Amino acid sequence: MGKKYNILIVEDHALTRFALKTSLRDAEFTDNIFEASCAHEAYEMLALHDIQLVIMDLGLPGINGVKATQEIKKMYKRVKVIILTSHNEEDEVIKCLEAGISAYCSKDIKPDKLIELIQDILNGNLWFDSTVSQFVLNTKRNSVLQKQKQEDDYNLTIKEKKVLSLLADGNSNQQIAKKLNISVNTAKVHVCNILQKLSVDDRTQAAIKAIKENILG
């Protein structure tokens, strides 16, 4: 039996929370499912329980989902956050990316696809809705996210830049190994070196930093 995870659903509509909980409760990776109707309830749940994954709506009353996501990622760096929303405004997307989310997807997603997506996120991958994914690629040339830097600052090798590019596109170590025709262990070593050189804790932060600072050019 695979590892099981505690999940927190942050959504102000009770019917939507119920539908999500119903879809996820029988998934093989699910342990406990907690609910919150606002940011303050979400903070309380995270303080009381060992939660590994948060499914976040952006249109929350009071403190909106963007600010809630920022606070959660500040307090619980290892908690993965999936944005599940009908919003796709550029400003919100950018702020969520900067906070370190693992996925940004539409509420129109089908239940079986959502389960597949969550499994990928728990395995360390990233996922973005097609419209947002295109926007993320465009932000590489967007001055809002670019910072002054020299490309050689991080001393990444050509191979490491290729690995980082694939990592930023949401590929797993196995997928990176296959696409670059290297062993999985070699892919893991490259990823570890990248995290160390970029001074980040995980793949998500590496991908976000690559986008924010236009490391890949």
Secondary structure by P-SEA (a helix, b strand, c coil): ccbbbbbbbbcccaaaaaaaaaaccccccccbbbbbccaaaaaaaaacccccccccccccccccaaaaaaaaaaacccbbbbbbcccccaaaaaaaaaacccbbbbccccaaaaaaaaaaaaabbbbbcaaaaaaaaacccccccccccccccccccaaaaaaaaaaaacccaaaaaaaacccaaaaaaaaaaaaaaaccccaaaaaaaaaaacccc
